[in-house]
């Protein structure tokens, strides 16, 4: 009980600010068009992945360059379930995606957490590229560049209560899937909030701040890191599973290292020292990338300049900077 006592004010503050935001998100489809609703679904999906990634970076102090592996694992598992097993229930697809990601992240994590700093980062990157290579080499299983497709009409929501066939299927899918992803995102965010404010989450922060002191007080550092790695991978795999029906197909690109870099970008953009930073960063990055790609063929240069500017001008990210400004206003 004492471990949670001091988090009560933070929880109340979060609820005060989050309730109107959730209400606003619920009203989004009524005030924006279909395309903007679809963009926000992508943003919420990436926000789940960023939350999982930040459990390692922001709370454990481990920078992974290989989280595309777990996003891709969840995505490919859903594609295989729909294509080969002819299962159309999104709930079963998500369950399958989580189980496969659990296995992969547990295996990779067991290897990676034996190392720290740059060695951890490079090893995570190397293992993710093994999966990317397998997605190409075993093309008779994965489809290679032919991309296993998951048509929107091939999935159902809420145990088959909602399907998407017939006239107006596309718009019905987007609006129904928006609320589906929103609910999953809210559940994932609540679970992550409990994790980072639990004794386990406090132990991760102790490891991040001083590994030697944490081991002296009895924290099993490697075991805690491994558990955090698995949880982080499962969150990212959940995002991958949700991403597939919206995207319509699965490509080896989501296993490639640049996608891991995008997860890092999202987290840094929003601010990895805060709980809400990765969420804001994921949504903002999604819009930034979409409009950068639409406006210029040199969109990678645009994103690179934004990242450099963020690191130099806003080192604490969007949420961290807004928090500092709010503190100054309160003092005045």
Buried (B, 14 or more C-beta within 10 A) or exposed (E): EEEEEEBEEEEEEBEEEBEEEBEEBEEBBEEEEEEEBBBBBBBBBBBBBBBBBBBBBBBBBBBBBBBBBBBBBBBBBBBBBBBEEEBBBBBBBBBBBBBBBBEBBBEBBEBBBEBBEEEBBBBBBBBBBEBBEBBEEEEEEBBBEEBBBBEBBBBBBEEEEBBBEEEEBEEBBBBBBBBBBBEBBBEBBEEBBBBBBBEBBBBBBBBBEEBEEBBEEEBEBEEBBBBBBBBBBBBBBBBBBBBBBBBEBBBBBBBBBEBBBBBBBBBBBBBBBBBBBBBBBBBBBBBBBBEBEEEEEEBEEBBEEBBEEBEEEBEBBBBBBBBEEEEEEEEE
